[in-house]
């Protein structure tokens, strides 16, 4: 029962992240850890504390009316779908996806040097995540590129994982067999770093940075 309650709290926290309520999300994640400690909640807490500061999205976010429940926000999001709108893309978007597709390592994906600081990584991630998010970029392969960008940032922003990647990443690039991913990442984009998968999904990371909203 404790595990089920913790899982429920984590899912509510993720709903809050999508609506920009980071403080409430953090509170729910702490509650989940108290009920039933888990790596899943801890990873989200750490990511929020590290990356969940002020963002453009928060500045433009209007909180839900008083009395709304987390479930209400989820239902509202479902009702705001794009419907059958024609999804088009530009040649620039297509070429950008190809660039990510042909990258050989995490640093190249983010377009940063190997001595990049945490702030450099954050700046690169913010720019690329907005550019490649599936709701904004409909070019073929954009979703996989978005996932690769999220995975690259999540690994390089973690000091321990970054150290391991810097030490062994080049050796892993010799692998040429696509592998499945627990977060649904494309095998192609994991060809060169199959042993370095992040503990957080690309969408969760995006919501932590932007509160599920695009800057306006």
C-alpha positions as CSV (number, residue, x, y, z in Angstrom):
1,X,0.0,0.0,0.0
2,X,2.8,2.4,0.9
3,X,4.4,1.9,-2.6
4,X,1.1,2.5,-4.3
5,X,0.5,5.7,-2.4
6,X,4.0,6.9,-3.2
7,X,3.5,6.1,-6.9
8,X,0.2,8.1,-6.8
9,X,2.0,11.1,-5.2
10,X,4.7,10.9,-7.8
11,X,2.1,11.0,-10.6
12,X,0.4,13.9,-9.0
13,X,3.7,15.7,-8.8
14,X,4.3,15.1,-12.5
15,X,0.9,16.7,-13.3
16,X,2.0,19.7,-11.2
17,X,5.2,20.0,-13.2
18,X,3.2,20.1,-16.4
19,X,1.2,23.0,-15.1
20,X,4.2,24.9,-13.8
21,X,3.5,24.3,-10.1
22,X,7.0,23.3,-9.1
23,X,6.7,24.1,-5.4
24,X,3.7,21.8,-5.1
25,X,5.4,19.1,-7.2
26,X,8.4,19.2,-4.9
27,X,6.1,18.9,-1.8
28,X,4.4,15.9,-3.3
29,X,7.7,14.2,-4.1
30,X,9.0,14.7,-0.6
31,X,5.7,13.2,0.7
32,X,6.3,10.2,-1.6
33,X,9.8,9.7,-0.3
34,X,8.5,9.8,3.3
35,X,5.8,7.2,2.4
36,X,8.0,4.9,0.4
37,X,11.6,6.0,-0.5
38,X,12.4,5.3,-4.2
39,X,15.0,6.2,-6.7
40,X,12.3,7.5,-9.0
41,X,11.2,10.2,-6.5
42,X,14.8,11.0,-5.5
43,X,15.9,11.6,-9.1
44,X,13.0,14.0,-9.7
45,X,13.7,15.8,-6.4
46,X,17.4,16.2,-7.3
47,X,16.5,17.4,-10.8
48,X,14.0,20.0,-9.5
49,X,16.5,21.3,-6.9
50,X,19.2,21.6,-9.6
51,X,17.2,22.8,-12.6
52,X,13.9,24.0,-11.3
53,X,14.7,27.6,-10.6
54,X,13.1,30.6,-12.3
55,X,12.4,30.1,-16.0
56,X,10.7,32.1,-18.7
57,X,7.8,29.6,-18.5
58,X,7.3,30.4,-14.8
59,X,7.2,34.1,-15.5
60,X,4.4,33.6,-18.1
61,X,2.5,30.9,-16.2
62,X,-0.9,31.8,-14.7
63,X,-1.7,29.5,-11.8
64,X,-4.9,27.4,-11.9
65,X,-7.9,28.9,-10.0
66,X,-8.0,28.4,-6.3
67,X,-9.7,25.0,-5.5
68,X,-8.5,23.2,-8.5
69,X,-7.1,19.7,-8.0
70,X,-4.1,18.2,-9.7
71,X,-6.5,15.9,-11.6
72,X,-8.4,18.9,-12.9
73,X,-5.3,20.3,-14.5
74,X,-4.7,17.0,-16.2
75,X,-8.2,16.9,-17.6
76,X,-7.8,20.5,-18.9
77,X,-4.6,19.6,-20.6
78,X,-6.3,16.7,-22.4
79,X,-9.0,19.0,-23.7
80,X,-6.5,21.5,-25.1
81,X,-5.2,19.1,-27.8
82,X,-4.2,20.4,-31.3
83,X,-6.8,18.2,-33.0
84,X,-6.3,17.5,-36.7
85,X,-4.1,20.5,-37.5
86,X,-1.8,19.9,-40.4
87,X,1.8,19.4,-39.1
88,X,4.4,21.0,-41.3
89,X,8.1,21.6,-40.9
90,X,10.8,23.7,-42.4
91,X,14.0,22.7,-44.2
92,X,15.9,24.2,-41.4
93,X,14.1,22.0,-38.9
94,X,14.8,18.9,-41.0
95,X,18.5,19.8,-41.3
96,X,18.7,20.4,-37.5
97,X,17.3,16.9,-36.9
98,X,19.9,15.4,-39.2
99,X,22.6,17.2,-37.3
100,X,21.6,15.7,-34.0
101,X,21.2,12.3,-35.7
102,X,24.8,12.4,-36.9
103,X,26.3,13.5,-33.6
104,X,28.9,11.1,-32.1
105,X,28.7,12.1,-28.5
106,X,26.7,14.0,-25.9
107,X,28.9,17.2,-26.1
108,X,28.3,17.4,-29.8
109,X,24.6,16.9,-29.4
110,X,24.4,19.9,-27.0
111,X,26.9,21.9,-29.1
112,X,29.3,22.5,-26.1
113,X,32.9,22.0,-25.3
114,X,34.0,19.1,-23.1
115,X,34.9,21.6,-20.4
116,X,31.5,23.2,-20.5
117,X,30.2,24.5,-17.1
118,X,26.8,23.6,-15.6
119,X,25.5,27.0,-16.8
120,X,26.8,26.3,-20.3
121,X,24.9,22.9,-20.3
122,X,21.7,24.5,-19.0
123,X,21.8,27.3,-21.6
124,X,22.4,24.8,-24.4
125,X,19.6,22.5,-23.2
126,X,17.1,25.2,-22.9
127,X,17.7,26.4,-26.4
128,X,17.7,22.9,-28.0
129,X,14.8,21.5,-25.9
130,X,12.5,24.3,-27.1
131,X,13.7,24.0,-30.7
132,X,13.1,20.2,-30.9
133,X,10.1,19.6,-28.6
134,X,7.6,17.4,-30.5
135,X,4.9,20.0,-30.0
136,X,6.9,22.6,-31.9
137,X,9.1,20.6,-34.4
138,X,7.3,18.1,-36.7
139,X,10.2,17.2,-38.8
140,X,10.9,13.4,-39.2
141,X,13.0,12.3,-36.3
142,X,12.5,15.4,-34.2
143,X,11.0,13.4,-31.3
144,X,14.1,11.1,-31.2
145,X,16.3,14.2,-31.4
146,X,14.5,15.7,-28.4
147,X,15.0,12.6,-26.4
148,X,18.7,12.5,-27.3
149,X,19.1,16.1,-26.2
150,X,17.4,15.4,-22.9
151,X,19.5,12.3,-22.3
152,X,22.7,14.1,-23.1
153,X,21.9,16.9,-20.7
154,X,20.7,14.6,-17.9
155,X,23.9,12.6,-18.1
156,X,26.4,15.5,-18.4
157,X,24.7,17.6,-15.7
158,X,25.2,14.7,-13.2
159,X,28.8,14.9,-12.0
160,X,29.2,11.2,-11.4
161,X,27.6,10.2,-14.7
162,X,29.6,12.8,-16.6
163,X,32.8,11.5,-15.1
164,X,32.0,8.0,-16.1
165,X,31.0,9.2,-19.6
166,X,34.2,11.1,-20.0
167,X,36.1,8.0,-19.0
168,X,34.3,5.4,-21.0
169,X,32.0,7.2,-23.5
170,X,34.5,6.9,-26.4
171,X,34.8,3.2,-25.9
172,X,31.0,2.8,-26.0
173,X,30.9,4.6,-29.3
174,X,32.3,1.5,-31.0
175,X,29.0,-0.2,-30.6
176,X,26.8,-0.2,-33.7
177,X,23.8,-2.3,-32.6
178,X,20.8,-0.2,-31.7
179,X,19.4,-1.1,-28.2
180,X,16.0,-0.6,-26.7
181,X,15.5,1.9,-24.0
182,X,13.4,1.9,-20.8
183,X,12.4,5.5,-21.5
184,X,11.3,4.7,-25.1
185,X,14.4,6.3,-26.7
186,X,15.1,5.4,-30.2
187,X,17.7,2.7,-30.7
188,X,19.5,4.8,-33.3
189,X,20.2,7.6,-30.9
190,X,21.5,5.2,-28.4
191,X,23.9,3.5,-30.8
192,X,26.9,5.5,-29.4
193,X,26.0,5.7,-25.7
194,X,23.9,2.7,-24.8
195,X,25.6,2.4,-21.4
196,X,24.8,6.0,-20.5
197,X,21.1,6.4,-20.1
198,X,19.6,9.1,-17.8
199,X,17.5,8.4,-14.8
200,X,14.9,10.9,-15.9
201,X,12.7,11.0,-19.0
202,X,13.1,13.8,-21.6
203,X,9.5,15.0,-20.9
204,X,10.1,15.1,-17.1
205,X,13.2,17.1,-17.6
206,X,11.5,19.5,-20.0
207,X,8.7,20.0,-17.5
208,X,11.2,20.7,-14.7
209,X,12.8,23.4,-16.8
210,X,9.7,25.0,-18.4
211,X,6.7,23.9,-16.3
212,X,5.2,22.1,-19.3
213,X,4.7,25.5,-21.0
214,X,6.5,27.2,-23.9
215,X,7.9,30.8,-23.3
216,X,5.7,33.5,-24.9
